[in-house]
């Protein structure tokens, strides 16, 4: 069995950046760390620049700028994060220099990345991760965003892999080409990671649902959504998982009193012979620079909400002492 662990936003800047200077890097992951270690592969959305460059993006109006010192990468290393999705609305918060520094830091740390690069070709290229051993698998990460069009990479300019949410042929061709490129490089599983849509949206729109299903039809094996800051439901479409939004994971964000973006999940997807057979969701509670397994009323609240949202897609979950489970059969 091959197990892929996915999280939503990992933001190491601002207060997180300050807190982790006085912490052992593994402390940020709390008692979730052993569950990450049990997976064969770990992918997160990295929602900040790793750079010492202090000039913020000012070419367009932007309320928040997220930057962490390059040394913050040790937090990712402590959890053995294998790859980061970089196509999002904060990768260029500290200009192109901040992006290029981030790429260098990740490369030097042995962490693969997709979704941003020195030009549009690099930004669109899949990251290929080889998992060896008894659960050997070759996984491709493709990363896209419909946020911050001014961050988009061009043929001569660094930036993100920007893609509007559309069923127009141009968008579909780009998606198909990305998946084809991943398959040509021997990918057994293709992860389509997308930082899309607005914050604090509890359910994906019909437009977003149709888009995600089309991505699966074009050949992706996993749809990994994020951006809303809260977890949305999971749909199993043609036997493949659509995680519409995987919420937050490590951050310092203000907490919405109703939607509670300090409640999230670790998502573990399990495959047998390339086929999805089981999903485990571990509810977690978030505080500044720290994630922990949810207990008691927190576990009950997260579980009830995810059971409701998943059921709306026909995805029935079983509840155990510490996790929610979907499985075939």
C-alpha positions in Angstrom: 0.0 0.0 0.0 1.2 3.5 -0.9 0.2 6.4 1.4 0.3 10.1 0.4 -0.1 12.7 3.1 -1.5 16.1 2.1 -2.0 19.3 4.0 -3.3 22.8 3.1 -1.5 26.0 3.8 1.8 25.9 5.7 2.8 29.6 6.4 6.1 30.0 8.2 6.3 33.8 8.2 5.3 36.6 10.6 4.7 35.3 14.1 5.5 31.7 13.1 8.9 32.9 11.9 9.6 34.4 15.3 8.3 31.6 17.4 10.2 28.8 15.6 13.5 30.6 16.4 13.0 29.4 20.0 11.7 26.0 19.2 13.0 22.7 18.0 11.8 22.5 14.4 9.7 19.3 15.0 7.7 21.1 17.8 5.6 22.9 15.2 4.1 19.6 14.1 3.2 18.4 17.6 1.7 14.9 17.9 0.9 14.9 14.2 4.5 14.2 13.4 4.3 10.4 13.8 1.3 10.3 11.4 3.3 12.3 8.8 6.2 9.9 9.3 3.9 6.9 8.6 3.2 8.2 5.1 5.4 7.3 2.1 5.2 10.8 0.7 4.3 14.3 2.1 3.1 17.3 0.1 2.1 20.7 1.4 1.1 24.1 0.0 3.9 26.5 1.1 2.2 29.9 1.6 5.3 32.2 2.1 8.6 33.2 0.7 11.8 31.8 2.3 14.1 34.8 1.9 16.2 37.5 3.5 15.0 39.9 0.9 12.9 42.5 2.7 11.4 44.5 -0.1 7.7 43.8 -0.3 5.6 43.5 -3.5 4.1 46.9 -4.2 3.2 46.8 -7.9 -0.4 46.0 -7.1 -2.3 46.4 -3.8 -1.8 43.6 -1.4 -2.9 43.5 2.3 -0.7 40.6 3.6 2.9 39.8 2.8 4.4 36.5 4.2 8.1 36.0 4.5 10.2 33.6 6.6 13.9 33.4 7.1 15.6 30.8 5.0 16.4 28.9 8.1 12.7 28.2 8.6 13.0 25.4 6.0 14.2 23.2 8.9 10.6 23.0 10.0 9.7 21.4 6.7 12.7 19.1 7.0 11.7 18.1 10.5 8.4 16.6 9.1 10.3 15.1 6.0 8.1 17.2 3.7 9.0 15.8 0.2 7.4 18.5 -2.0 5.8 21.9 -1.9 3.2 23.5 -4.1 4.3 27.1 -4.8 1.6 28.4 -7.1 -0.3 30.7 -4.7 -0.9 34.3 -3.8 2.1 34.7 -1.5 5.1 33.2 -3.3 6.1 36.6 -4.7 5.2 38.7 -1.7 8.8 39.7 -1.5 9.2 40.2 -5.2 10.9 38.0 -7.8 14.1 37.9 -5.6 12.1 36.3 -2.8 10.7 33.7 -5.1 14.2 32.8 -6.5 15.6 32.6 -3.0 12.7 30.3 -2.0 13.6 28.0 -5.0 17.3 27.9 -4.0 16.5 27.2 -0.3 14.2 24.3 -1.2 16.6 22.9 -3.7 19.5 23.0 -1.2 17.2 21.2 1.3 16.3 18.4 -1.0 12.6 19.5 -1.1 11.0 19.3 -4.5 8.6 22.0 -5.7 6.2 22.9 -8.5 4.1 25.9 -9.5 6.7 28.7 -9.6 9.9 29.2 -11.4 12.3 31.5 -13.3 10.0 31.5 -16.3 6.6 30.0 -17.4 8.1 26.7 -18.5 9.8 26.1 -15.2 6.6 27.2 -13.3 4.5 24.7 -15.2 6.9 21.8 -15.0 5.9 18.8 -12.8 8.0 17.9 -9.8 8.8 14.2 -9.9 9.2 12.4 -6.6 10.5 8.8 -6.6 9.4 6.8 -3.6 11.5 3.6 -3.2 11.1 0.5 -1.1 8.1 -1.8 -0.6 5.7 1.0 -1.5 7.7 2.2 -4.5 5.8 4.8 -6.6 6.7 7.7 -8.9 4.6 10.7 -8.1 4.2 13.9 -10.1 3.2 17.2 -8.5 1.6 19.8 -10.7 0.8 23.2 -9.1 -1.5 25.9 -10.3 -3.3 29.0 -9.0 -6.0 31.4 -10.1 -4.9 33.9 -7.4 -2.8 37.0 -8.1 -2.6 37.2 -11.9 0.2 39.8 -11.7 2.4 37.0 -10.1 2.2 34.9 -13.3 5.4 33.8 -14.8 6.2 34.6 -18.4 8.8 33.4 -20.9 11.3 36.0 -19.6 10.0 36.6 -16.1 9.9 34.6 -12.8 6.5 33.9 -11.3 3.8 31.4 -10.6 1.9 28.9 -12.8 -1.3 31.0 -13.1 -4.4 29.4 -14.6 -7.9 30.8 -14.6 -10.7 28.4 -13.5 -12.3 27.7 -16.9 -13.6 25.0 -19.2 -12.3 26.9 -22.2 -10.1 24.9 -24.5 -6.9 27.0 -23.7 -7.1 26.1 -20.0 -7.9 22.5 -20.7 -5.1 22.1 -23.2 -2.6 23.5 -20.6 -3.9 21.0 -18.0 -3.7 18.1 -20.5 -0.2 19.1 -21.5 0.9 19.2 -17.9 -0.5 15.8 -17.1 1.0 14.4 -20.3 4.4 15.8 -19.4 4.1 14.1 -16.0 3.2 10.7 -17.6 6.1 11.1 -20.0 8.4 11.3 -17.1 7.0 8.0 -15.7 4.5 9.2 -13.1 2.4 6.5 -11.6 0.3 9.1 -9.8 -0.4 12.7 -10.8 -1.3 15.2 -8.1 -3.0 18.3 -9.4 -2.5 20.9 -6.7 -4.6 24.1 -7.0 -4.6 27.3 -4.9 -8.0 28.5 -6.1 -10.9 30.7 -5.1 -11.8 33.0 -2.3 -11.2 32.7 1.4 -13.8 31.3 3.9 -16.0 29.6 1.3 -17.5 26.5 2.9 -18.6 24.7 -0.3 -17.1 24.8 -3.8 -19.3 26.5 -6.5 -20.8 24.5 -9.4 -18.1 26.1 -11.6 -15.4 24.8 -9.4 -16.9 21.3 -9.1 -17.2 21.0 -12.9 -13.6 22.2 -13.3 -12.2 19.7 -10.7 -14.1 16.8 -12.4 -12.7 17.8 -15.8 -9.2 17.7 -14.4 -9.8 14.2 -13.3 -11.2 13.3 -16.7 -8.0 14.7 -18.3 -6.0 12.2 -16.3 -5.1 13.5 -12.9 -5.2 11.0 -10.1 -5.6 13.4 -7.1 -7.1 16.9 -6.9 -5.5 18.8 -4.1 -7.3 22.1 -3.5 -6.5 24.9 -1.0 -7.0 28.6 -0.5 -10.3 28.9 1.4 -8.5 28.5 4.8 -11.1 26.0 5.8 -11.6 22.4 4.8 -14.3 21.6 2.2 -15.9 18.2 1.4 -14.3 15.4 -0.5 -15.8 13.9 -3.7 -14.8 10.5 -5.1 -15.1 11.0 -8.9 -14.5 8.1 -11.2 -12.7 6.4 -8.3 -10.4 9.3 -7.8 -10.3 11.8 -4.9 -11.2 15.5 -5.2 -10.1 17.3 -2.1 -11.8 20.6 -2.8 -10.0 22.4 0.0 -7.5 21.1 2.6 -7.6 24.2 4.8 -4.8 25.5 7.0 -2.1 23.6 8.8 0.7 25.8 10.3 0.1 29.6 10.5 -0.6 32.6 12.7 -3.9 33.6 11.1 -6.6 35.4 12.9 -9.5 33.0 13.7 -12.9 33.4 12.1 -15.4 33.1 15.0 -17.9 31.0 13.0 -15.9 29.2 10.3 -13.0 28.4 12.7 -10.0 28.2 10.4 -8.1 27.0 13.4 -9.7 23.6 12.8 -8.4 21.4 10.0 -7.3 17.9 9.0 -4.3 15.9 7.9 -5.4 14.0 4.7 -3.8 10.6 4.1 -4.7 8.9 0.8 -3.9 5.2 0.4 -3.5 3.4 -2.9 -3.2 -0.3 -3.9 -1.8 -1.0 -7.3 -2.4 2.6 -8.3 -6.1 2.6 -7.2 -7.5 4.6 -4.4 -8.6 2.3 -1.6 -8.8 4.4 1.6 -8.8 8.0 2.8 -8.0 8.8 6.4 -8.6 12.3 7.8 -7.1 13.2 11.2 -8.8 16.3 12.7 -6.3 18.8 14.0 -6.4 22.0 16.1 -4.2 24.9 15.1 -2.5 27.6 17.2 0.3 30.0 16.3 3.2 27.9 14.9 1.7 24.7 16.1 -0.6 21.9 15.0 -2.0 19.1 17.3 -4.4 16.2 17.0 -7.9 17.4 17.9 -9.4 16.0 21.1 -12.7 15.9 22.8 -15.1 18.6 21.7 -12.7 19.9 19.0 -12.6 16.4 17.5 -16.4 16.1 17.6 -16.9 19.5 16.0 -14.4 18.9 13.1 -15.7 15.4 12.5 -19.3 16.4 12.4 -18.6 19.2 10.0 -16.5 17.0 7.6 -19.1 14.2 7.8 -21.8 16.6 6.7 -19.7 18.3 3.9 -18.5 14.9 2.5 -22.0 13.4 2.6 -23.2 16.2 0.3 -20.9 14.6 -2.3 -22.0 11.1 -1.5 -18.8 10.4 0.4 -19.7 8.5 3.5 -17.2 8.5 6.4 -16.7 6.2 9.3 -15.5 7.7 12.6 -12.9 6.1 14.9 -11.3 7.4 18.1 -9.0 9.8 16.3 -9.8 9.8 12.6 -12.4 9.8 9.8 -12.2 7.0 7.2 -13.5 6.4 3.7 -12.7 3.2 2.0 -13.8 1.2 -1.0 -16.0 -1.9 -0.7 
